[in-house]
Amino acid sequence: MAMVDSNKGITNLHKPSDIIIDNSMPTAIRGGGKMWNADDKEEDFKACIPDRCYAGVFQECIEFCRQNGAFDPKTMGSCPNVGLMAQKAEGYGSHPTTFEAATSGTIRIVLNGGSNKVLLGHRVQKGDIWRSCQAKDAPIKDWVKLAVVRCRANQFPNNDKPCKAIFWLDPARAHDCAIMDKVLKYLPEFQPEGLDIQIMSPEEAMRITCQRAKDGLNTITVTGNVLRDYLTDLFPILELGTSSKMLSIVPMLAGGGMYETGAGGSAPKHVEQFTKEGRLRWDSLGEYLALTSSIEDLGKETGNKKAAAVAAALDKAVGTFLSANKNPGRKVKEIDNRGSHYWVARYWAEELAKQQEVPELHAAFADASKSLQESEANVLQEMVDCQGTKVDIGGYYKVDKAKADAAMNPSATFNEIIARITHGGSDAKV
């Protein structure tokens, strides 16, 4: 129980999705075990998590922080995750195996092939929502392989220190035992010799991972789908206060990858502020990182030197962007998401114009770099002038593209420069 908007008297009973396990628990833990009360002040809270499989994970994290204090972002280790999720493995969202019970009784999962063996069953009442999930063999095997690959690569900060991989599986849970059997079966196929890979219960894994993070050591958390969701919010929030700036790379079974960042539960508030005040506070750092990595991987996989140069330039540009602190501000008439994009575009163009490895890129972006620098005052003024009034984007879940494009591109000066790059830089296209 907590206030979502103390000024309006709104709690999570009004809107349950505003207090959620994956985002709200880490935020409260980072805040010293406090959430907001009716007087708009922080107060000690008590959480009741209706999840007997994973509630203990948060209890362990709370106990660790009670005994050891807060984590230090400057020194704490990284906790990247390898999650089991391909082909809807352990899917917990809405999918074809979600049903509304037509009558009271028992819903069972029964084997085909004549045996009619009942794998499991649940008693339900009419109107109950019942959902099953499954994990196929191919995604499990690929998950094990990816864990070994990530552990061997050890491409994380402070990678001179040992990087440990832990499979979070509960020997007292039937589902996890079945997964564990497959992990033990497939691990030897991927030559894990010399690597530090263990299987632990989620509670024990949390204790070890927290201690290693406190000690500045990196730990790869290898988990099922739900824990993937929890942990990819928990550790980034404990470190940075948000998970919306974190890059997630999910390799695809058929090749390639999905490069993304989550919203950390913040999307509804951002949309509300944008339509009400005409400013978008969302920080696109995770998207810049995702774009960098995707282009970088394209260059590696195809041997494309232009792609490699473009990725390297963007990587440097994002570094400059962070050093210059050009992230969105909190208030109207301060730089917002659109202003941040100007700075990233400018720094990116500058890096492309400076590099000499690919002459075509140097030539194509020299003019754009100069134009973006000379137009700084006009562009930023146009991106501030548009703020402070309501914005109509023609919808919520499905916006009107023309209206949204106009709202997201308010600077005619910036638009004209980008258009020149698009039309004039054809010789340098990747």
C-alpha positions as CSV (number, residue, x, y, z in Angstrom):
1,M,0.0,0.0,0.0
2,A,1.4,3.4,-0.9
3,M,0.4,6.8,-2.3
4,V,0.8,7.2,-6.0
5,D,-0.2,10.9,-5.9
6,S,-0.4,12.3,-2.4
7,N,-1.8,15.6,-3.6
8,K,-4.7,14.0,-5.2
9,G,-5.2,11.3,-2.6
10,I,-4.6,8.5,-5.1
11,T,-3.3,5.1,-3.9
12,N,-2.4,1.9,-5.7
13,L,-6.0,0.7,-4.9
14,H,-7.2,3.3,-7.4
15,K,-4.7,2.1,-10.0
16,P,-2.9,-1.2,-9.1
17,S,-0.4,-1.0,-12.0
18,D,1.2,2.1,-10.4
19,I,2.7,-0.1,-7.7
20,I,4.3,-3.2,-9.2
21,I,6.7,-5.8,-7.8
22,D,9.5,-5.4,-10.4
23,N,9.8,-1.7,-10.2
24,S,8.3,-0.6,-6.8
25,M,10.2,-3.1,-4.6
26,P,13.7,-2.1,-5.7
27,T,12.8,1.6,-5.5
28,A,11.5,1.2,-1.9
29,I,14.6,-0.9,-1.0
30,R,16.9,1.8,-2.4
31,G,15.0,4.4,-0.5
32,G,15.8,2.7,2.8
33,G,12.6,0.7,3.0
34,K,10.3,3.7,2.6
35,M,7.4,4.7,0.4
36,W,5.1,7.8,0.2
37,N,2.3,8.3,2.7
38,A,-0.9,10.5,2.6
39,D,1.1,13.5,4.0
40,D,3.5,13.3,1.0
41,K,6.3,12.2,3.3
42,E,8.3,9.0,3.3
43,E,7.3,6.3,5.7
44,D,8.5,2.8,6.5
45,F,6.6,0.3,4.5
46,K,5.6,-3.4,4.7
47,A,5.3,-5.4,1.4
48,C,3.1,-8.4,0.9
49,I,4.2,-10.2,-2.3
50,P,1.7,-12.9,-3.4
51,D,4.4,-15.0,-5.0
52,R,5.7,-18.0,-2.9
53,C,8.4,-18.8,-5.5
54,Y,10.2,-15.5,-5.6
55,A,9.0,-13.3,-2.6
56,G,12.0,-14.7,-0.7
57,V,14.4,-13.2,-3.2
58,F,13.3,-9.7,-2.2
59,Q,13.4,-10.7,1.5
60,E,17.0,-11.7,1.1
61,C,17.9,-8.4,-0.6
62,I,16.2,-6.4,2.2
63,E,18.0,-8.4,4.9
64,F,21.3,-7.8,3.0
65,C,20.8,-4.1,2.9
66,R,19.8,-4.0,6.5
67,Q,23.0,-5.6,7.5
68,N,25.4,-4.0,5.0
69,G,23.8,-0.7,4.1
70,A,23.3,0.8,0.6
71,F,25.3,-0.2,-2.4
72,D,27.9,2.2,-3.7
73,P,27.3,2.9,-7.5
74,K,30.9,3.8,-7.9
75,T,32.3,0.5,-6.8
76,M,29.5,-2.1,-7.0
77,G,29.8,-5.0,-9.4
78,S,27.6,-5.6,-12.5
79,C,24.8,-8.1,-12.5
80,P,23.8,-8.8,-16.1
81,N,21.1,-11.3,-16.7
82,V,20.6,-14.3,-19.1
83,G,16.9,-15.0,-19.1
84,L,15.0,-18.0,-20.4
85,M,12.3,-16.4,-22.7
86,A,12.7,-17.6,-26.3
87,Q,9.6,-19.1,-27.9
88,K,7.4,-17.9,-25.1
89,A,9.4,-19.9,-22.5
90,E,7.8,-19.5,-19.1
91,G,5.6,-16.8,-20.6
92,Y,3.6,-15.0,-17.9
93,G,1.7,-12.5,-20.1
94,S,-1.5,-12.9,-22.1
95,H,-1.1,-15.8,-24.6
96,P,-3.1,-18.6,-26.2
97,T,-3.0,-20.7,-23.0
98,T,-4.9,-18.2,-20.9
99,F,-8.5,-19.2,-20.3
100,E,-11.6,-18.1,-18.4
101,A,-13.2,-21.0,-16.5
102,A,-16.6,-21.7,-18.0
103,T,-17.7,-23.6,-14.9
104,S,-16.3,-24.7,-11.5
105,G,-14.1,-27.8,-11.5
106,T,-10.5,-28.8,-12.3
107,I,-8.4,-27.7,-15.2
108,R,-5.7,-30.3,-16.1
109,I,-2.8,-30.5,-18.4
110,V,-2.8,-34.0,-19.9
111,L,-0.2,-35.8,-22.1
112,N,-1.2,-36.8,-25.6
113,G,-0.2,-40.1,-27.1
114,G,-2.7,-42.4,-25.4
115,S,-1.3,-42.4,-21.9
116,N,-3.5,-39.5,-20.8
117,K,-1.1,-38.9,-17.9
118,V,-2.1,-35.9,-15.9
119,L,0.9,-33.5,-15.4
120,L,-0.8,-31.1,-13.2
121,G,-4.2,-29.7,-12.3
122,H,-5.8,-26.8,-10.5
123,R,-9.3,-26.4,-9.0
124,V,-11.1,-23.4,-10.3
125,Q,-14.4,-21.6,-9.9
126,K,-16.5,-20.2,-12.7
127,G,-15.1,-17.0,-14.0
128,D,-11.5,-17.7,-12.7
129,I,-8.6,-16.7,-15.1
130,W,-6.3,-19.7,-15.5
131,R,-3.0,-19.6,-17.3
132,S,-0.4,-22.1,-18.1
133,C,3.2,-21.7,-19.4
134,Q,5.7,-24.0,-21.0
135,A,9.4,-24.0,-21.8
136,K,10.5,-26.0,-24.9
137,D,13.8,-27.9,-25.2
138,A,15.5,-25.7,-27.8
139,P,15.1,-22.4,-25.8
140,I,16.4,-24.1,-22.7
141,K,19.5,-25.5,-24.5
142,D,20.2,-22.1,-26.1
143,W,19.8,-20.4,-22.7
144,V,22.4,-22.7,-21.2
145,K,24.7,-22.0,-24.2
146,L,24.3,-18.3,-23.9
147,A,25.1,-18.4,-20.2
148,V,28.4,-20.2,-20.9
149,V,29.3,-17.8,-23.8
150,R,28.6,-14.8,-21.6
151,C,30.6,-16.2,-18.7
152,R,33.6,-17.0,-21.0
153,A,33.5,-13.6,-22.7
154,N,33.5,-11.8,-19.3
155,Q,33.0,-8.5,-21.2
156,F,32.0,-6.4,-18.2
157,P,33.5,-3.5,-16.1
158,N,36.4,-4.7,-13.9
159,N,36.6,-7.8,-16.0
160,D,40.1,-8.5,-14.6
161,K,38.2,-9.9,-11.6
162,P,36.4,-13.3,-11.8
163,C,33.0,-13.3,-13.4
164,K,30.7,-15.9,-11.9
165,A,27.5,-17.3,-13.5
166,I,24.7,-18.6,-11.2
167,F,21.6,-20.5,-12.4
168,W,18.8,-19.5,-10.0
169,L,16.8,-22.8,-9.6
170,D,15.0,-24.0,-6.6
171,P,15.5,-27.8,-5.8
172,A,12.3,-27.8,-3.8
173,R,10.2,-26.7,-6.8
174,A,9.1,-29.3,-9.4
175,H,9.4,-27.0,-12.4
176,D,12.9,-25.9,-11.5
177,C,14.0,-29.5,-10.9
178,A,12.9,-30.3,-14.5
179,I,14.8,-27.3,-15.8
180,M,17.8,-28.2,-13.6
181,D,18.0,-31.7,-15.2
182,K,18.3,-30.1,-18.6
183,V,20.9,-27.6,-17.4
184,L,23.1,-30.5,-16.1
185,K,22.5,-32.4,-19.4
186,Y,23.5,-29.6,-21.7
187,L,26.3,-27.8,-19.8
188,P,29.0,-30.3,-20.8
189,E,28.2,-29.8,-24.5
190,F,29.5,-26.2,-24.3
191,Q,32.9,-26.8,-22.6
192,P,32.4,-25.0,-19.3
193,E,35.7,-26.2,-17.9
194,G,37.6,-23.5,-16.1
195,L,34.5,-21.3,-15.7
196,D,32.8,-20.5,-12.4
197,I,29.2,-21.7,-13.0
198,Q,26.9,-22.9,-10.2
199,I,23.3,-23.8,-9.5
200,M,21.7,-22.2,-6.4
201,S,18.3,-21.7,-4.9
202,P,17.0,-18.1,-5.7
203,E,17.4,-17.1,-2.0
204,E,21.0,-18.3,-1.8
205,A,21.8,-16.9,-5.2
206,M,20.5,-13.5,-4.1
207,R,22.7,-13.5,-1.0
208,I,25.8,-14.4,-3.0
209,T,25.0,-12.0,-5.8
210,C,24.4,-9.1,-3.4
211,Q,27.7,-9.8,-1.6
212,R,29.7,-10.0,-4.8
213,A,28.1,-6.7,-6.0
214,K,29.0,-5.1,-2.7
215,D,32.6,-6.4,-3.2
216,G,32.8,-5.0,-6.7
217,L,32.6,-8.4,-8.4
218,N,30.4,-9.2,-11.5
219,T,27.8,-11.9,-11.4
220,I,25.8,-13.2,-14.4
221,T,22.3,-14.1,-13.1
222,V,20.9,-17.0,-15.2
223,T,17.2,-17.2,-14.5
224,G,13.8,-18.0,-15.7
225,N,11.5,-15.4,-17.2
226,V,9.9,-14.0,-14.1
227,L,13.2,-13.5,-12.3
228,R,14.6,-12.0,-15.5
229,D,11.9,-9.4,-15.2
230,Y,12.5,-8.8,-11.5
231,L,16.3,-8.7,-11.5
232,T,16.7,-6.5,-14.6
233,D,14.8,-3.9,-12.6
234,L,16.3,-4.7,-9.2
235,F,20.0,-4.2,-9.8
236,P,19.9,-1.3,-12.1
237,I,17.5,0.6,-9.7
238,L,19.8,-0.2,-6.7
239,E,22.7,1.1,-8.7
240,L,21.2,4.1,-10.7
241,G,17.7,4.6,-9.3
242,T,16.1,3.5,-12.6
243,S,16.1,0.6,-15.0
244,S,15.1,2.8,-18.0
245,K,18.8,3.6,-18.8
246,M,19.9,0.0,-19.1
247,L,20.7,-1.8,-22.4
248,S,19.2,-5.2,-22.9
249,I,20.5,-7.5,-25.7
250,V,18.5,-10.7,-26.4
251,P,20.1,-13.0,-29.0
252,M,17.5,-14.6,-31.3
253,L,17.5,-18.4,-31.9
254,A,17.6,-17.9,-35.7
255,G,20.4,-15.4,-35.5
256,G,20.5,-11.6,-34.9
257,G,19.4,-10.0,-31.7
258,M,16.9,-7.7,-30.1
259,Y,18.4,-4.5,-28.7
260,E,16.1,-2.6,-26.3
261,T,15.6,-0.7,-23.1
262,G,12.7,-0.8,-20.7
263,A,10.6,2.1,-19.5
264,G,11.0,1.1,-15.8
265,G,7.3,1.6,-15.3
266,S,7.6,5.3,-16.2
267,A,5.8,5.4,-19.5
268,P,2.3,6.4,-18.3
269,K,3.6,9.4,-16.4
270,H,5.7,10.5,-19.4
271,V,2.8,10.4,-21.7
272,E,0.6,12.2,-19.2
273,Q,3.1,15.0,-18.9
274,F,3.8,15.2,-22.6
275,T,0.1,15.7,-23.5
276,K,-0.5,18.0,-20.6
277,E,2.6,20.2,-20.8
278,G,4.2,19.6,-24.2
279,R,7.4,18.2,-22.8
280,L,8.8,14.7,-22.9
281,R,11.0,13.9,-19.9
282,W,11.9,10.4,-21.0
283,D,15.7,9.8,-21.1
284,S,16.6,7.9,-24.3
285,L,20.1,6.8,-23.1
286,G,19.2,3.1,-23.3
287,E,18.0,3.6,-26.8
288,Y,21.3,5.3,-27.8
289,L,23.2,2.4,-26.3
290,A,20.9,-0.1,-28.1
291,L,21.4,1.7,-31.4
292,T,25.2,1.7,-30.9
293,S,25.4,-2.0,-30.1
294,S,23.1,-3.1,-32.9
295,I,25.1,-1.2,-35.5
296,E,28.4,-2.4,-33.9
297,D,27.2,-6.0,-34.2
298,L,26.1,-5.4,-37.8
299,G,29.6,-4.3,-38.6
300,K,31.1,-7.3,-36.9
301,E,28.8,-9.9,-38.5
302,T,29.0,-8.5,-42.0
303,G,32.5,-7.0,-42.1
304,N,31.0,-3.6,-42.9
305,K,33.6,-1.0,-42.2
306,K,31.1,1.9,-42.5
307,A,28.8,0.3,-39.9
308,A,31.8,-0.1,-37.6
309,A,32.8,3.5,-38.0
310,V,29.2,4.7,-37.5
311,A,28.9,2.7,-34.3
312,A,32.3,3.8,-33.0
313,A,31.3,7.4,-33.6
314,L,28.0,7.0,-31.8
315,D,29.7,5.4,-28.9
316,K,32.0,8.4,-28.5
317,A,29.1,10.8,-29.0
318,V,27.1,9.1,-26.2
319,G,30.1,9.5,-23.9
320,T,30.4,13.2,-24.7
321,F,26.6,13.5,-24.2
322,L,26.9,12.0,-20.7
323,S,30.0,14.0,-19.7
324,A,28.2,17.2,-20.8
325,N,25.1,16.2,-18.8
326,K,22.6,16.9,-21.7
327,N,20.0,14.6,-20.2
328,P,16.4,15.8,-20.0
329,G,15.5,18.2,-17.2
330,R,12.6,17.8,-14.8
331,K,10.6,21.0,-15.5
332,V,8.9,22.8,-18.3
333,K,11.1,25.1,-20.5
334,E,14.2,22.9,-19.6
335,I,15.8,20.6,-22.2
336,D,13.6,17.5,-22.8
337,N,14.0,14.3,-24.8
338,R,13.9,16.2,-28.1
339,G,16.7,18.6,-27.0
340,S,18.8,15.6,-25.9
341,H,18.4,14.2,-29.4
342,Y,19.8,17.4,-30.8
343,W,22.9,17.0,-28.7
344,V,23.4,13.3,-29.6
345,A,22.9,14.1,-33.3
346,R,25.4,16.9,-33.1
347,Y,28.1,15.0,-31.2
348,W,27.5,12.0,-33.5
349,A,28.0,14.2,-36.6
350,E,31.1,15.7,-35.1
351,E,32.7,12.3,-34.5
352,L,31.8,11.1,-38.0
353,A,33.3,14.3,-39.4
354,K,36.5,13.9,-37.3
355,Q,37.2,10.2,-38.1
356,Q,39.4,9.4,-41.1
357,E,38.9,5.6,-41.4
358,V,36.0,6.0,-43.9
359,P,36.5,9.1,-46.0
360,E,33.0,9.1,-47.4
361,L,31.5,9.5,-43.9
362,H,34.0,12.3,-43.1
363,A,32.9,14.2,-46.2
364,A,29.2,13.4,-45.8
365,F,29.0,14.7,-42.2
366,A,31.4,17.6,-42.3
367,D,28.7,20.1,-43.4
368,A,26.1,18.7,-41.1
369,S,28.4,18.9,-38.1
370,K,29.1,22.6,-38.9
371,S,25.4,23.4,-39.4
372,L,24.4,21.7,-36.1
373,Q,27.0,23.7,-34.2
374,E,26.1,27.0,-35.8
375,S,22.3,26.4,-35.3
376,E,22.5,25.5,-31.6
377,A,20.8,28.6,-30.2
378,N,17.9,28.4,-32.8
379,V,17.3,24.7,-32.4
380,L,17.3,24.7,-28.6
381,Q,15.0,27.8,-28.5
382,E,12.5,26.2,-30.9
383,M,12.6,23.0,-28.7
384,V,11.8,25.1,-25.6
385,D,9.2,27.4,-27.2
386,C,7.0,24.5,-28.0
387,Q,6.7,23.5,-24.3
388,G,4.0,24.6,-21.8
389,T,0.9,23.9,-23.7
390,K,-1.3,20.8,-24.2
391,V,-0.4,18.4,-27.1
392,D,-2.8,16.3,-29.2
393,I,-1.2,13.2,-30.5
394,G,-4.4,11.6,-31.7
395,G,-4.6,8.7,-29.2
396,Y,-2.9,6.9,-26.4
397,Y,-2.1,3.2,-27.3
398,K,-2.3,4.0,-31.0
399,V,-1.4,7.6,-31.8
400,D,-1.9,9.5,-35.0
401,K,1.4,9.4,-36.8
402,A,1.2,12.8,-38.4
403,K,0.3,14.5,-35.1
404,A,2.9,12.6,-33.1
405,D,5.6,13.3,-35.7
406,A,4.8,17.0,-35.6
407,A,4.9,17.0,-31.8
408,M,8.2,15.1,-31.6
409,N,9.9,17.3,-34.2
410,P,9.2,20.9,-33.2
411,S,12.4,22.5,-34.5
412,A,12.1,23.5,-38.2
413,T,15.9,24.3,-38.1
414,F,16.9,20.9,-36.8
415,N,14.5,19.1,-39.2
416,E,16.0,20.9,-42.2
417,I,19.5,19.9,-41.2
418,I,18.5,16.2,-40.7
419,A,16.7,16.3,-44.1
420,R,19.9,17.5,-45.8
421,I,21.8,14.6,-44.2
422,T,19.2,12.2,-45.4
423,H,19.2,13.5,-49.0
424,G,22.8,14.5,-49.3
425,G,24.6,11.7,-47.6
426,S,23.5,8.9,-50.0
427,D,27.1,8.1,-50.9
428,A,27.9,7.4,-47.3
429,K,25.0,5.1,-46.6
430,V,25.8,2.0,-44.6
